[in-house]
Amino acid sequence: MINVESEAELTRVELMAKNLQKQARISIRVNPNVDPKTHPYISTGLHENKFGVDIDTAKRMYISAKKSEYLDPIGIHCHIGSQLTQLAPIKESVNIVANLVRNIKAALDVELKFFDVGGGLGIVYDNETLINTYEYAQTILDALHGLDITIVCEPGRYLVGNSGVFVTKVLYEKTNGEKRFVVVDGAMNDLLRPTLYDAYHKIEVLGKSENSSTCNVVGPVCESGDFFAKDIELPLTEHNDLMAIYSSGAYGFTMASNYNTRGKVAEIAVEDGKDRLIRKRETFEDLIALEEQYLK
Amino acid sequence: MINVESEAELTRVELMAKNLQKQARISIRVNPNVDPKTHPYISTGLHENKFGVDIDTAKRMYISAKKSEYLDPIGIHCHIGSQLTQLAPIKESVNIVANLVRNIKAALDVELKFFDVGGGLGIVYDNETLINTYEYAQTILDALHGLDITIVCEPGRYLVGNSGVFVTKVLYEKTNGEKRFVVVDGAMNDLLRPTLYDAYHKIEVLGKSENSSTCNVVGPVCESGDFFAKDIELPLTEHNDLMAIYSSGAYGFTMASNYNTRGKVAEIAVEDGKDRLIRKRETFEDLIALEEQYLK
């Protein structure tokens, strides 16, 4: 199904379906106007956010879709934000949407088959208290009581966030004034979360534990925003020490750029104790491959 | 010359030069501890920033380099930040570094040949008052009075920032509650500056001027941080209207990522009124080219 999140988009999908002489299966993303209590950049369920449509607009869209011979309204979707650690906002939004599902059935005779509860289940980066998944499931089931509807969920970060570790090498130790910096060969282009969200990632120097002191872990990119951690305790390091930056499986490589003409890192999968390369390191030749044939 | 910015790096360059049985021409990046009055992420000349070494450390490094048969100290560098709009901090830092050049000559008999004053000259994004370039040059010349030294400068943003325009298409107009959103097909992965620095970019809808009202310009990426402008006045748009996002020549494409599996945009050069493709649009096949051969 195509998940539609504005009236204009619904009109567009209908037009394209008509051109193809097909019927498009659609769901509608509802914005329940609930504050998910997370970082503003990954909060998505308030009317001040761009996502989805309010309840009244959703009703109009289901009416319009039911009338159209090119649209088949079969689903509903809501997603209030990412890295959620509180159940209450989820409960509130799921109940709002479940009531809408009942209203649509009663008033419009549209029986939705799929309820996409979105994702957003938080993970442990630091010392977060997580949502209990049994309670999460029960909350959704309670809200949907009496409805014959298939639940869809998309907990991407929950599944892969803590499966990924970003491994980087120490280049240098340096001190500016009183401040200790550990300069590593990874940078903000490889893992943007600390810079973009001021996010915390647990960091360890592999095989080292002595002479710890407070430091910033920084990369070699040309911005003071190029950091992985500020004011954390780390042991004294040496050139080529390996450092593990944990919880990098979600929003890590996917947000990587080539800033400072840096190729993207290699990706290694570890399965049953064995490692294998699943993505080659990007070379300078890869970076310019799309341009050189057009330069004279 | 190799620009060195820590004692550990100098040791490393010396070791590598020795291994190669070469003499490495080096310069040292000095951190003058001057506040450049710009965004914290692009402020680089304070001791709390990771960049460069303080004056005393620089002296030790020049002594060490002079003694080494594998190092040839010929330059000095300082760069206090980017998008600078005030001359006073530049004057202060250039004078600090010029005095260091004189001290090094008098005390160590090391005569530096290159003075890299860095970059950082601001450009007009909104209504900034710029540094007068004649006064900028004169300030540097005044500071270097009596020295026979070649000036190097690197005003990248100043040269290309306003030469680039990011052109995107309107997908939809939508309203959430009272809030108008113009959804375009470009996104934060294409131009990160608004999201990362809360930076202002002037925006115009090409060929439209009527029915203006306040809106946010947002992309289709899955974050509320995916925006180009908040609360700006724009005319009412339609699907496929072209929108110009100005001042995108610096820190635009260079910071682009493939977030949300979005290929990087095509780049078009316009020269003498003629346009030509200089970089092809990245396809899905390009995105997975480095991984597929390793997947079973």
Chai-1 contact restraints between the chains, C-beta under 6 A:
chainA,res_idxA,chainB,res_idxB,connection_type,confidence,min_distance_angstrom,max_distance_angstrom,comment,restraint_id
A,S6,B,Y172,contact,1.0,0.0,6.0,A-B,restraint_1
A,S6,B,K174,contact,1.0,0.0,6.0,A-B,restraint_2
A,A8,B,Y172,contact,1.0,0.0,6.0,A-B,restraint_3
A,A8,B,E173,contact,1.0,0.0,6.0,A-B,restraint_4
A,E9,B,Y172,contact,1.0,0.0,6.0,A-B,restraint_5
A,Y41,B,E223,contact,1.0,0.0,6.0,A-B,restraint_6
A,Y41,B,S224,contact,1.0,0.0,6.0,A-B,restraint_7
A,Y41,B,G225,contact,1.0,0.0,6.0,A-B,restraint_8
A,I42,B,E223,contact,1.0,0.0,6.0,A-B,restraint_9
A,S43,B,S224,contact,1.0,0.0,6.0,A-B,restraint_10
A,T44,B,S224,contact,1.0,0.0,6.0,A-B,restraint_11
A,H47,B,N176,contact,1.0,0.0,6.0,A-B,restraint_12
A,H47,B,G177,contact,1.0,0.0,6.0,A-B,restraint_13
A,N49,B,S224,contact,1.0,0.0,6.0,A-B,restraint_14
A,K50,B,F181,contact,1.0,0.0,6.0,A-B,restraint_15
A,K50,B,V218,contact,1.0,0.0,6.0,A-B,restraint_16
A,Y172,B,S6,contact,1.0,0.0,6.0,A-B,restraint_17
A,Y172,B,A8,contact,1.0,0.0,6.0,A-B,restraint_18
A,Y172,B,E9,contact,1.0,0.0,6.0,A-B,restraint_19
A,E173,B,A8,contact,1.0,0.0,6.0,A-B,restraint_20
A,K174,B,S6,contact,1.0,0.0,6.0,A-B,restraint_21
A,N176,B,H47,contact,1.0,0.0,6.0,A-B,restraint_22
A,G177,B,H47,contact,1.0,0.0,6.0,A-B,restraint_23
A,F181,B,K50,contact,1.0,0.0,6.0,A-B,restraint_24
A,V218,B,K50,contact,1.0,0.0,6.0,A-B,restraint_25
A,E223,B,Y41,contact,1.0,0.0,6.0,A-B,restraint_26
A,E223,B,I42,contact,1.0,0.0,6.0,A-B,restraint_27
A,S224,B,Y41,contact,1.0,0.0,6.0,A-B,restraint_28
A,S224,B,S43,contact,1.0,0.0,6.0,A-B,restraint_29
A,S224,B,T44,contact,1.0,0.0,6.0,A-B,restraint_30
A,S224,B,N49,contact,1.0,0.0,6.0,A-B,restraint_31
A,G225,B,Y41,contact,1.0,0.0,6.0,A-B,restraint_32
A,T254,B,Y259,contact,1.0,0.0,6.0,A-B,restraint_33
A,M255,B,S257,contact,1.0,0.0,6.0,A-B,restraint_34
A,M255,B,Y259,contact,1.0,0.0,6.0,A-B,restraint_35
A,S257,B,M255,contact,1.0,0.0,6.0,A-B,restraint_36
A,S257,B,S257,contact,1.0,0.0,6.0,A-B,restraint_37
A,Y259,B,T254,contact,1.0,0.0,6.0,A-B,restraint_38
A,Y259,B,M255,contact,1.0,0.0,6.0,A-B,restraint_39
A,L277,B,Y294,contact,1.0,0.0,6.0,A-B,restraint_40
A,I278,B,E291,contact,1.0,0.0,6.0,A-B,restraint_41
A,I278,B,Y294,contact,1.0,0.0,6.0,A-B,restraint_42
A,R279,B,L290,contact,1.0,0.0,6.0,A-B,restraint_43
A,R279,B,E291,contact,1.0,0.0,6.0,A-B,restraint_44
A,K280,B,L290,contact,1.0,0.0,6.0,A-B,restraint_45
A,L290,B,R279,contact,1.0,0.0,6.0,A-B,restraint_46
A,L290,B,K280,contact,1.0,0.0,6.0,A-B,restraint_47
A,E291,B,R279,contact,1.0,0.0,6.0,A-B,restraint_48
A,Y294,B,L277,contact,1.0,0.0,6.0,A-B,restraint_49
A,Y294,B,I278,contact,1.0,0.0,6.0,A-B,restraint_50
